[in-house]
Amino acid sequence: MIDKINEYIDSFIEYPSEILGILEKAHQERINVQPNITKQGARLLYCLILFKKAKSVLEIGTCLGYSAIWAGEALRKTGGRLTTIEIDERFVKENVENIKQAKLDHIIEVVNGDAKDYLEKDSTRYDLIIIDSNKPLYNKIIDRCIDLLNPKGIIFSDDTLFLPMGYKERLAKPMDEYNKYVMQHPKLETVILPVGDGITISFVTQTMQ
Ligand SMILES: C[S@@+](CC[C@H](N)C(=O)[O-])C[C@H]1O[C@@H](n2cnc3c(N)ncnc32)[C@H](O)[C@@H]1O
């Protein structure tokens, strides 16, 4: 049943860039890369950037650049920019090339480094922050992300339903803790959506002091 629903929804989603189909296939076939955000999750991200008319977006966890290119295509329409951080140098070499091929290198800047260190030094204000890195990092950076958001900014986090989906404890537990934290946070309004492996969207209703 759920497969049929997903097939139906996916049939409406067109890639805004040709390279996205190639990257999706690479993620499925290669064993050395972590999964990309799903097509439905990517479409949700794309629409959120458009609805929000976002101008400044930050992504944590680029991998091959699949979600970055989706976000970049939306930012091409809003006139915005994306900074995306990837810790693994091998992926940076590839994603820079993929972003160039998508003709988004004037919109997307790739930073090679640890997102935690980057966030501590960063003072940019963002309209939207995408979190899709290693799972324990979510809880370590969430407060700093809230701090860096513009008023009414959005945090878009992927893979947040790992616990009910039966993933290993080391992956599932931090995701459960993350959901609990953002759900009860007094400065956030949060919704958890069963899109892909779970997407948690938090809207800042008040900025941190
Ligand atoms: C799930 S993949 C990202 C997929 C990508 N967002 C997409 O949908 O196309 C997670 C990525 O986060 C990177 N990563 C893990 N820890 C990180 C850190 N501390 N700082 C930056 N990137 C990190 C990993 O190397 C990996 O490439």
The ligand as a MOL file (V3000), in Angstrom:
LIG
                    3D

  0  0  0     0  0            999 V3000
M  V30 BEGIN CTAB
M  V30 COUNTS 27 29 0 0 0
M  V30 BEGIN ATOM
M  V30 1 C 23.1760 11.4330 4.7240 0
M  V30 2 S 24.6110 12.0960 4.0170 0 CHG=1
M  V30 3 C 24.0310 13.6060 3.2970 0
M  V30 4 C 23.1550 13.4180 2.1140 0
M  V30 5 C 22.7900 14.7060 1.4180 0
M  V30 6 N 22.2360 15.6770 2.3420 0
M  V30 7 C 21.7920 14.4450 0.3110 0
M  V30 8 O 20.6000 14.2690 0.6300 0
M  V30 9 O 22.2000 14.4350 -0.8520 0 CHG=-1
M  V30 10 C 25.4630 12.7010 5.4410 0
M  V30 11 C 26.7770 13.4070 5.1230 0
M  V30 12 O 27.1710 14.1440 6.2960 0
M  V30 13 C 28.5850 14.1580 6.3360 0
M  V30 14 N 29.0040 14.4920 7.7080 0
M  V30 15 C 29.0440 13.6790 8.7950 0
M  V30 16 N 29.4870 14.3510 9.8730 0
M  V30 17 C 29.7260 15.6110 9.4780 0
M  V30 18 C 30.2150 16.7840 10.1340 0
M  V30 19 N 30.5550 16.7700 11.4360 0
M  V30 20 N 30.3410 17.9270 9.4210 0
M  V30 21 C 30.0150 17.9550 8.0950 0
M  V30 22 N 29.5650 16.8750 7.4210 0
M  V30 23 C 29.4150 15.7250 8.0900 0
M  V30 24 C 28.9530 12.7450 5.8820 0
M  V30 25 O 30.2890 12.6600 5.4470 0
M  V30 26 C 27.9160 12.4580 4.7940 0
M  V30 27 O 28.4330 12.7510 3.5160 0
M  V30 END ATOM
M  V30 BEGIN BOND
M  V30 1 1 1 2
M  V30 2 1 2 3
M  V30 3 1 2 10
M  V30 4 1 3 4
M  V30 5 1 4 5
M  V30 6 1 5 6
M  V30 7 1 5 7
M  V30 8 2 7 8
M  V30 9 1 7 9
M  V30 10 1 10 11
M  V30 11 1 11 12
M  V30 12 1 11 26
M  V30 13 1 12 13
M  V30 14 1 13 14
M  V30 15 1 13 24
M  V30 16 1 14 15
M  V30 17 1 14 23
M  V30 18 2 15 16
M  V30 19 1 16 17
M  V30 20 1 17 18
M  V30 21 2 17 23
M  V30 22 1 18 19
M  V30 23 2 18 20
M  V30 24 1 20 21
M  V30 25 2 21 22
M  V30 26 1 22 23
M  V30 27 1 24 25
M  V30 28 1 24 26
M  V30 29 1 26 27
M  V30 END BOND
M  V30 END CTAB
M  END
